Amino acid sequence: MKAIRRAACRATAAGRTPWLAGLAILVLLGVPPAAAAHPVPFSYVNLRLDAGAIEGEVIAHVFDLAYDLGVEPMERLLDPVFASEQAEAIAGLLAPRFQLQIDGRPAAALWSGADVLTDRQAVRMRVKYLLTDDPGAIAIDASLFPYDASHQTFLNVYEDDRLTQSVLGGRDTHLDYYPGTRQGTIAVLRRFVASGVHHILIGPDHLLFLFGLLLTGGTMRRLALVATAFTVAHSVTLSLAALNVVTPPARLIEPAIALSVIYVGVDNLLVGRGRDMRAWIAFAFGFIHGFGFAGVLREMDVPARALGWSLFSFNAGVEIGQLMVVVVVASALGAIRSRSAAAGRLLAVAGSLVVVAAGTFWFVQRVFFPGGLS
């Protein structure tokens, strides 16, 4: 079997059509194509959360097991006696490729079984993880047969009468699962509040938009209202995008965010006495920024069953991050104005020009050079 694979690889490297080269090798060796082809590049994992333990089973096709264990022919693994003799080797093969972390700590696995499922041409291994406390977050990593880039693992997680399903394979071999318990909710809050704070603090366009709104000063209460208006608006579009109700393309949203930065800077330069529309500006453009936040949230693989708590905690984290920025920036600007009103006005003008320049750069980059300026 391995010799056939090596011959096919050499034929492919020589520039021949891969399937034709493989078929020619099989014909020459007298091996039926159906016997050498991968029948089902899938594995199946079932996990059940019970009191004090997580019970699981891994079902793997004998083709994959035989390939990695060096067993020939693969049908030997369908013999219950032989499969039982190979139980320790199979467990040793699967253990580093299927791992659980519970609340950030590796979970010790107890492997047993090697039951033959003749009708599925597969072997089932049982695995058990003992729990001392109710878990808050369960991180699941599955890359069972990395030799096959197309291999996928169908994962089922059972908790009470609820079922969560996922497909792991290729580059996506990780799943974060949050039980429907108080500990699970707390784990979601911890993760997504921290992520919201982190994202607002590392997002230069969002930060500069907020900075531009603070340049002309005001009471701390007024500035907090501006930040909150921004949060309320982006919470709406963030939720709509996360629920796939409205998902405008990034090629439109990213330039629009840059335009919002330009608008704030220009408004600061043109604003007259007694006119303060910053809360409304923050609210209006917050809808656009919300779609930008949604792109980040999608990359975080939001758990479907905890979607509500995820959205709430991410928005709360963004609001906390914004209020932190408001307090620091407003305090610094207020200190400058208290020393010299002229210096404060000069800083507002200079800062607004910087905001306009940065927004213009981002707009040009995102419209005409979406791949980045070299």
QUIVEN-V824047 format. One record per residue. N is the residue number from 0. RES is the residue in three letters. SS is DSSP state (a for helix, b for strand, c for the rest). NEAR is the number of other ideal C-beta (glycine too) atoms within 10 Angstrom. Layout:
N/RES/SS/NEAR
N/RES/SS/NEAR
//
This chain:
0/MET/c/15
1/LYS/a/9
2/ALA/a/9
3/ILE/a/14
4/ARG/a/14
5/ARG/a/10
6/ALA/a/17
7/ALA/a/20
8/CYS/a/13
9/ARG/a/12
10/ALA/a/17
11/THR/a/14
12/ALA/a/10
13/ALA/c/8
14/GLY/c/7
15/ARG/c/14
16/THR/c/11
17/PRO/a/12
18/TRP/a/11
19/LEU/a/10
20/ALA/a/19
21/GLY/a/21
22/LEU/a/14
23/ALA/a/15
24/ILE/a/19
25/LEU/a/19
26/VAL/a/11
27/LEU/a/9
28/LEU/a/11
29/GLY/c/6
30/VAL/c/13
31/PRO/c/9
32/PRO/a/11
33/ALA/a/8
34/ALA/a/13
35/ALA/a/17
36/ALA/c/10
37/HIS/c/14
38/PRO/c/13
39/VAL/c/13
40/PRO/c/15
41/PHE/b/20
42/SER/b/25
43/TYR/b/18
44/VAL/b/23
45/ASN/b/16
46/LEU/b/21
47/ARG/b/14
48/LEU/b/22
49/ASP/b/12
50/ALA/c/6
51/GLY/c/9
52/ALA/b/13
53/ILE/b/21
54/GLU/b/14
55/GLY/b/24
56/GLU/b/17
57/VAL/b/25
58/ILE/b/18
59/ALA/b/26
60/HIS/b/24
61/VAL/a/24
62/PHE/a/22
63/ASP/a/24
64/LEU/a/25
65/ALA/a/19
66/TYR/a/19
67/ASP/a/18
68/LEU/a/17
69/GLY/c/9
70/VAL/c/18
71/GLU/c/11
72/PRO/c/11
73/MET/a/19
74/GLU/a/14
75/ARG/a/14
76/LEU/a/24
77/LEU/a/16
78/ASP/c/13
79/PRO/a/13
80/VAL/a/8
81/PHE/a/14
82/ALA/a/22
83/SER/a/14
84/GLU/a/11
85/GLN/c/21
86/ALA/a/17
87/GLU/a/11
88/ALA/a/15
89/ILE/a/21
90/ALA/a/19
91/GLY/a/12
92/LEU/a/19
93/LEU/a/23
94/ALA/a/13
95/PRO/c/9
96/ARG/c/17
97/PHE/b/25
98/GLN/b/15
99/LEU/b/21
100/GLN/b/15
101/ILE/b/18
102/ASP/c/14
103/GLY/c/9
104/ARG/b/10
105/PRO/b/10
106/ALA/c/18
107/ALA/c/10
108/ALA/c/17
109/LEU/b/11
110/TRP/b/19
111/SER/b/11
112/GLY/b/16
113/ALA/b/22
114/ASP/b/16
115/VAL/b/19
116/LEU/b/14
117/THR/a/10
118/ASP/a/6
119/ARG/a/13
120/GLN/c/16
121/ALA/b/23
122/VAL/b/26
123/ARG/b/17
124/MET/b/24
125/ARG/b/16
126/VAL/b/22
127/LYS/b/15
128/TYR/b/18
129/LEU/b/11
130/LEU/c/14
131/THR/c/7
132/ASP/c/9
133/ASP/c/14
134/PRO/c/23
135/GLY/c/21
136/ALA/c/20
137/ILE/b/22
138/ALA/b/17
139/ILE/b/22
140/ASP/b/14
141/ALA/b/22
142/SER/c/17
143/LEU/c/24
144/PHE/c/25
145/PRO/c/10
146/TYR/c/9
147/ASP/c/15
148/ALA/c/10
149/SER/c/10
150/HIS/c/21
151/GLN/b/20
152/THR/b/24
153/PHE/b/16
154/LEU/b/21
155/ASN/b/15
156/VAL/b/22
157/TYR/b/15
158/GLU/b/18
159/ASP/c/10
160/ASP/c/5
161/ARG/b/11
162/LEU/b/11
163/THR/b/18
164/GLN/b/9
165/SER/b/19
166/VAL/b/12
167/LEU/b/21
168/GLY/b/20
169/GLY/c/11
170/ARG/c/7
171/ASP/b/11
172/THR/c/17
173/HIS/b/13
174/LEU/b/19
175/ASP/b/17
176/TYR/b/22
177/TYR/c/22
178/PRO/c/22
179/GLY/c/14
180/THR/c/14
181/ARG/a/10
182/GLN/a/16
183/GLY/a/22
184/THR/a/16
185/ILE/a/14
186/ALA/a/24
187/VAL/a/25
188/LEU/a/19
189/ARG/a/13
190/ARG/a/22
191/PHE/a/25
192/VAL/a/20
193/ALA/a/15
194/SER/a/18
195/GLY/a/27
196/VAL/a/19
197/HIS/a/14
198/HIS/a/19
199/ILE/a/23
200/LEU/a/15
201/ILE/a/11
202/GLY/c/19
203/PRO/a/11
204/ASP/a/18
205/HIS/a/24
206/LEU/a/17
207/LEU/a/21
208/PHE/a/28
209/LEU/a/24
210/PHE/a/22
211/GLY/a/28
212/LEU/a/25
213/LEU/a/23
214/LEU/c/23
215/THR/c/19
216/GLY/c/17
217/GLY/c/17
218/THR/c/10
219/MET/a/13
220/ARG/a/7
221/ARG/a/13
222/LEU/a/25
223/ALA/a/17
224/LEU/a/15
225/VAL/a/22
226/ALA/a/25
227/THR/a/18
228/ALA/a/20
229/PHE/a/28
230/THR/a/25
231/VAL/a/16
232/ALA/a/19
233/HIS/a/27
234/SER/a/21
235/VAL/a/14
236/THR/a/22
237/LEU/a/27
238/SER/a/20
239/LEU/a/17
240/ALA/a/21
241/ALA/a/19
242/LEU/c/12
243/ASN/c/9
244/VAL/c/9
245/VAL/c/13
246/THR/c/15
247/PRO/c/14
248/PRO/c/8
249/ALA/a/15
250/ARG/a/10
251/LEU/a/11
252/ILE/a/21
253/GLU/a/21
254/PRO/a/19
255/ALA/a/17
256/ILE/a/22
257/ALA/a/23
258/LEU/a/18
259/SER/a/25
260/VAL/a/28
261/ILE/a/20
262/TYR/a/18
263/VAL/a/25
264/GLY/a/24
265/VAL/a/16
266/ASP/a/18
267/ASN/a/21
268/LEU/a/13
269/LEU/a/9
270/VAL/c/15
271/GLY/c/6
272/ARG/c/5
273/GLY/c/5
274/ARG/c/9
275/ASP/c/15
276/MET/c/11
277/ARG/a/24
278/ALA/a/17
279/TRP/a/11
280/ILE/a/20
281/ALA/a/26
282/PHE/a/18
283/ALA/a/15
284/PHE/a/23
285/GLY/a/24
286/PHE/a/19
287/ILE/a/21
288/HIS/a/27
289/GLY/a/26
290/PHE/a/23
291/GLY/a/22
292/PHE/a/24
293/ALA/a/26
294/GLY/a/14
295/VAL/a/16
296/LEU/a/21
297/ARG/a/13
298/GLU/a/8
299/MET/c/14
300/ASP/c/12
301/VAL/c/17
302/PRO/c/21
303/ALA/a/10
304/ARG/a/18
305/ALA/a/23
306/LEU/a/14
307/GLY/a/10
308/TRP/a/20
309/SER/a/22
310/LEU/a/20
311/PHE/a/18
312/SER/a/21
313/PHE/a/30
314/ASN/a/23
315/ALA/a/17
316/GLY/a/22
317/VAL/a/30
318/GLU/a/22
319/ILE/a/16
320/GLY/a/25
321/GLN/a/25
322/LEU/a/17
323/MET/a/14
324/VAL/a/19
325/VAL/a/20
326/VAL/a/14
327/VAL/a/11
328/VAL/a/18
329/ALA/a/20
330/SER/a/11
331/ALA/a/12
332/LEU/a/21
333/GLY/a/16
334/ALA/a/10
335/ILE/a/16
336/ARG/a/16
337/SER/a/9
338/ARG/a/10
339/SER/c/11
340/ALA/a/10
341/ALA/a/9
342/ALA/a/11
343/GLY/a/19
344/ARG/a/13
345/LEU/a/12
346/LEU/a/17
347/ALA/a/21
348/VAL/a/14
349/ALA/a/11
350/GLY/a/20
351/SER/a/22
352/LEU/a/14
353/VAL/a/15
354/VAL/a/25
355/VAL/a/19
356/ALA/a/13
357/ALA/a/20
358/GLY/a/24
359/THR/a/15
360/PHE/a/14
361/TRP/a/20
362/PHE/a/19
363/VAL/a/13
364/GLN/a/16
365/ARG/a/21
366/VAL/a/13
367/PHE/a/9
368/PHE/c/10
369/PRO/c/11
370/GLY/c/6
371/GLY/c/7
372/LEU/c/8
373/SER/c/4
//
